[in-house]
């Protein structure tokens, strides 16, 4: 896919699912959506993300995977991955995907160029923004009100089980560790 090409919903979720821990051995035996059968390209990724609550499909259980994904849909998927499970286009304030994307910097560097569809370059930038944004956790749900709390970790840290350590990582601390002894023999 060239950087200017529009990305389909299936293409976007295939990229997104990899960053959220999906592996090719994820098995399914039923269709995740009425228009996406278990043996079709992207079905396992769709089932994986649907199971996580990140994608939901339409009211008639269709995903329309070959259609181009809109910027709003991409924001919704990314926001749900970050823990904002109740974001929706029919809501206002921080539950609205466009307002939320701006507030948590998902839209940083995403250039829509007047189109509502996501290009390959924007998909890559959006996923990068999503992985480096702090994720949230749902504290409470009362009726239509959802209270979120900070998790203190980015999605990158959560899904790749990275534990941040204090200090500065330099080229020397990354490359001069002796692979046999595990020591910093050459560190200066």
C-alpha positions, -999 to +999 in steps of 0.1 A: +000+000+000+015+033-010+014+061+016-013+080-003-037+050-008-069+047+011-069+019+037-098-005+040-113-015+074-097-049+070-063-035+062-065-012+092-075-039+117-048-062+104-022-036+112-038-027+145-042-063+157-005-070+154+002-041+178-024-054+202-009-089+206-026-108+178-006-138+165-014-159+135-022-190+156-053-173+169-080-198+159-117-192+151-144-216+140-173-192+133-178-160+113-169-128+133-195-109+112-222-118+088-202-105+058-168-117+070-165-155+071-140-173+093-119-185+063-115-150+047-086-127+049-088-106+080-114-127+098-091-139+126-079-104+132-115-091+132-126-119+157-096-110+179-104-073+180-142-079+183-135-101+213-115-073+229-144-048+223-124-027+199-145-033+168-182-040+169-196-038+134-230-024+124-264-031+140-270-059+115-236-075+124-218-065+092-183-051+091-180-039+055-143-047+056-135-038+020-148-002+024-123+025+032-120+033+069-129+068+079-107+089+102-135+088+128-137+050+127-099+047+130-100+071+160-128+050+176-108+017+172-076+034+186-095+050+215-112+017+224-078+000+224-066+027+248-094+018+272-120+043+262-146+016+256-176+038+255-166+063+229-192+069+201-200+093+174-234+101+190-218+114+222-204+149+230-174+160+249-146+136+256-168+106+246-169+120+211-140+104+190-129+136+173-127+156+205-110+128+224-085+122+196-075+159+199-073+158+237-051+127+239-030+136+208-041+108+186-045+133+158-009+146+161+007+145+126-024+129+110-032+149+079-066+143+065-062+167+035-099+173+034-108+136+030-127+116+056-107+084+047-075+072+062-044+070+040-017+044+046+006+072+060-021+084+084-028+048+095+008+043+104+010+077+123-023+070+141-011+036+153+022+051+164+003+078+184-020+052+199+009+030+211+027+059+227-004+075+244-012+067+280-040+041+282-070+045+305-089+021+326-127+022+334-132+031+370-170+031+371-200+030+348-233+045+361-259+047+334-244+067+305-217+082+327-183+065+325-154+075+348-119+068+335-087+066+355-051+068+342-033+034+340+001+050+341+013+029+311+012+032+274-003+005+251+032-003+240+042-011+276+011-031+283+009-052+252+046-059+250+050-063+288+076-036+290+085-024+324+100+011+323+131+017+344+146+050+356+177+063+340+189+073+306+194+047+278+223+056+256+239+039+226+265+025+250+240+009+273+222-006+243+251-020+223+280-027+247+264-054+268+285-086+264+261-112+250+280-140+267+284-127+302+257-100+303+281-075+316+290-040+305+327-049+298+333-022+272+311+005+288+331+037+292 
